[in-house]
Amino acid sequence: MLPKRSDFPKDFQFGAATSAYQIEGHQFGGAGLTHWDTFAATPGNVVRAEDGARACDHFHRWPQDLDLMAAAGFDTYRFSTSWARVMPEGRGAVNAEGLDFYDRLIDGMLARGLKPALTLYHWELPAPLADLGGWRNRDIADWFADYVQVVTARLGDRVWSAAPINEPWCVGWLSHFLGQHAPGLRDIRATAHAMHHVLLAHGRAIQVMRDAGMGNLGAVCNFEYAHPADDSPEAAQAAARYDAYYNQFFVSGLFKGEYPVEVLEGFAPHLPKGWQDDFATIRAPIDWLGLNYYTCKRIAPAPGPWPALAEVPGPLPKTAMGWEIYPEGLHHFLTWLARDYTGTLPLYVTENGMAAPDVLRAGAVDDTDRIAYFRAHLDQCLRAIAQGVPLQGYMAWSLLDNYEWALGYEKRFGLVHVDFETLQRTPKASYHAWAQALKG
């Protein structure tokens, strides 16, 4: 059993989330190539070289998927528009078929009583912009602003909320330092540029949407609790460095107009020239902050250059991603953000969920482990609310099993099982648990 709607404050928003490239089917509707298409086509990057060409075919099956959202009793649908679907070259010509799709999709949400929560970038950079350096190139802030202007002009009058960029840490660090996501670089200078330019693009996008009269604008960052691997001072220092570049960097830029000292130790020689002058744009006021939270990490010191650390296995139960289940971390970030950064600004949990080894048996999926995961994290939300944290909503990741990036179609996060051969949707036990909690 999940906590009931009535356990939460009046008007608390419950939703589920997806992203464009992971579910739509990028081969449909005139979308342009993304850097994920080219990354996946390069041997060794993605499990079985799988890509988002067909995905869940949400492009054609969206009415059925929105019906599932509405039938569960969710209030809010967090979705994203694909830059390469709207502007196949990333700049210039607009793909009318792409904008028409999102037009229908938003009208479909509204017709079902769902609030559209828009994310404008969930990692699918148009390939022609990747050719020009992508997030390493300062010009991307203006390219992104132009794209946001196109989307805003067509859709901005009907969305409930909007956030420019999903999980800047993944766009910057995971993709340019660890090389695990497109474009697959392992370069500290590229990382420093990308992480700064992501924030600059965010600020430019907020300006564009404000100028168009849009409200309820936010930012969505991801957080991971960093445990020192042992009691040594060296482990504590390594965990502090991890916490600084993972959890502090982006909110420090957004809310304080500075970067953490522990990150500048590594980044200072590599940041773009004049980076300090961009904080006036980066700090464009927002109306809420979204937290994506899944897990914790155990951090040990390691030889080599900054950040000189390594992840080591931890003792807690793990999801199918190998991620430890640590609900207390969500409570930590909710209280820490409200205390040190956001104050009375509304907070939302914009993603939380788990991958599980789901098996379809006799037309059903008994994912009781996922229900327990949600329950434990919702309990931490209630605990934070009781302590005065202005948490105003929670969105489960994800509505559908989908394309899990470099892991292809192997990891299932959905409330709804998708057969990737037939594309049949089957609500799991967790979906029914949500429906019971939201209607009961």
Secondary structure, 3 states (H helix, E strand, C coil): CCCCHHHCCCCCEEEEECCHHHHCCCCCCCCCCEHHHHHHCCCCCCHHHCCCCCCCCHHHHHHHHHHHHHHHCCCEEEEECCHHHHCCCCCCCCCHHHHHHHHHHHHHHHHCCCEEEEEEECCCCEHHHHHCCHHHCCCHHHHHHHHHHHHHHHHCCCCCEEEEEECHHHHHHHHHCCCCCCCCCCCHHHHHHHHHHHHHHHHHHHHHHHHCCCCCEEEEEEEEEEEECCCCHHHHHHHHHHHHHHHHHHHHHHHHCCCCHHHHHHHCCCCCCCHHHHHHHHCCCCCEEEEEEEEEEEEEECCCCCCCEEEECCCCCECCCCCECCCHHHHHHHHHHHHHHHCCCCEEEEECCCCECCCCECCECCCHHHHHHHHHHHHHHHHHHHCCCCEEEEEEECCECCCCHHHCCCCECCCEEECCCCCCEEECHHHHHHHHHHHC
